[in-house]
Amino acid sequence: MTWLDQLEQELDQRLSLFLRSNPLQVRLFEEQHLRDRVHALQRQRLQLAEEANEQRRQLLALAEDVKAWTERSNRARASGASDLARRADKHLAELMNQGHELWNDLDSLGRRFDEVDAQLLELKQRKSNLSKLDQDWALFEAEQELNDLRREAGLS
């Protein structure tokens, strides 16, 4: 075991001991971790949305190219320039393949976006549950203190 491994083990032990003796710090640590995870997912969601918008823009531009090359191919065929029409058709097929790839990429982005949304929803529910637990705990402590005061005053 290297000195770095020993140091890491010692620090882990001290942190564990500190957290066991300070449960409030564990709670704060968990809350911060939850906030950090939510912020990371929100950034990822924004990035995915930007990528999807770029994909849509590329698809629209590609659709215009497909339309233009379809017209060129038809015009060449109507004019009897079969070699040019064939080359235009080949280029058109390449554009269509690009379109299929872009569409599949956009679909994949949509699935990833849905996954991030589901994770965000789950984290928000966990956060809500944690705050509800905090409220219930505070109410419990207040009731306990009230009962203690009543006993001290001889009212119970």
Order of alpha helices (4+ residues) and beta strands (2+ residues): alpha-alpha-alpha
